[in-house]
Amino acid sequence: MAIRTFGPNAVDWEERVDLDRLRRERLARLKATLDRSELGSLLTFDFSNIRYMTSTHIGTWAMDKLIRFALLPRGGEPVVWDFGSAARHHQLDNPWLDGTKRARAGISTLRGAFHPDAGIAADVARKVADELREHGLADAPVGVDIAEMPVLAALRAEGLDVVDGQQVFLESRRIKTPDEITLLTQACAMVDAAYEELYAYLRPGVRENECVGLVSKVLYDLGSEYVEGVNAISGERCSPHPHVYSDRVVRPGDPAFFDILHSYLGYRTCYYRTFAVGSASMAQRDAYTRCREYMDRAIALVKPGATTADIVTVWPRAEEFGFADETAAFALQYGHGVGLSIWEKPIFSRLVSLEHPETLEEGMVFALETYWPAADGWSAARIEEEVVVTSDGCEVITKFPAEDLLVAGRKYWTAGGALNTLREAQSHLNTAASSAANGARP
């Protein structure tokens, strides 16, 4: 049965995303993963992990600030310390945090912007240690995902045994709940729409940054929470792949590939498509065909019980497409989990997967990416599909057509376009001839 795509609004006549269930099931999975670990608690400063644990959000502006933190004690409930009035908002509008009991004011070091002698790092550590002592967990290992060095030192000064906790978070997030899968599918549907607008817009004379602006507007108009990036690459910039858009003007005969990354209710996309602009050379078509074949071989293998090693085996070695080793070619033939962030578990790469394979399970959602440089030495093809592992295989949730290389901006390049041009010219000639016969200037 196909994964369903709903509208973004809540309705009473159809069961769509159940956000209360989403909150409960995410926290339950995190608690269960913590219980299976050797840790006594989880402390997070990472924006996505805080959201997964506490279902709080204060805007994408805060994603890189490391200003907020949350703690989950084994056997207890999460506590979040948040920025200024955000804590007050949680107390009023997030009932699952029990008001002031588990939504509290607190601030970390603003990435070092506070004066080191202000005691902010020590205050963070004291808040965490006091909570752990109350739960009788001060002597148990504290799993931390990311932290600034002064905070890490302050936690240790409080006598806490601080260890890596990121693996617990990522293990918890590895399998998606049905509501998470629905949100990821909806996010992809929004990118489908963005690609439809982009394909109609893309033509010789537009610039890469204009394409980025168009895509961003479409996504925000559709309700995107955050356009993380639009990787717009054209012409000779395609090989090697620079991973950043520019103000380059797209020219006739250019390849152009795009990666659209955005967030819908926190859930991300990573979604490449390649076009030719105006016309496609044989070298471009051959590169695209090769890129598509590697994608199709990989998708055909995706099912529960398969491994990441099985997938990367059907992809070429780095040396086969012009790179010295797998580190140099990293992320060109690649796969990664997608959820509240991109590049979650599992990871697919010849760099790691052959020696450290991960087993695929039902409910995983990940993106598979393939790349191939063209024989002309400057163009290339890039394709990415997001898939959901089902009970007997997988379903692709990135729907914009990618089976064949699409040519955009073909108004003057197709046989039909040429025919229309000839008809228009003939019409002008007939008008001129008629005017001349009547003694008028054409």
ABEGO torsion letter per residue (X at the ends): XBBBBBBABBBAABBBBBAAAAAAAAAAAAAAAAAABABABBBBABAAAAAAAAGBBAEAAAAAAGABBBBBBBGBBBBBBBBEAAAAAAAAABAAAGEAAABBBBBBAGGGABBAAAGAAAAAAAAAAAAAAAAGAAABBBBBABBBAAAAAAAAAAGBBBBBAAAAAAAAAABBBAAAAAAAAAAAAAAAAAAAAAAAABBBGBBAAAAAAAAAAAAAAAGBABBAEBBBBBEAAAOBBAGBBBABBBBBGBBBBBBBBBBBGGBBBBBBBBBBBGBBBAAAAAAAAAAAAAAAAAAAABBBGBBAAAAAAABBBAAAAGBABAAAABGABBBBBBBABBGBOBBBBAAAAAABBBBBBBGBBBBBBBBBBBAAGABBBBBBBBBBBBAAEBBBABABBAABBBBBGAAAABAAAAAAAAAAAAAAAAAAAAAAAAGBBX
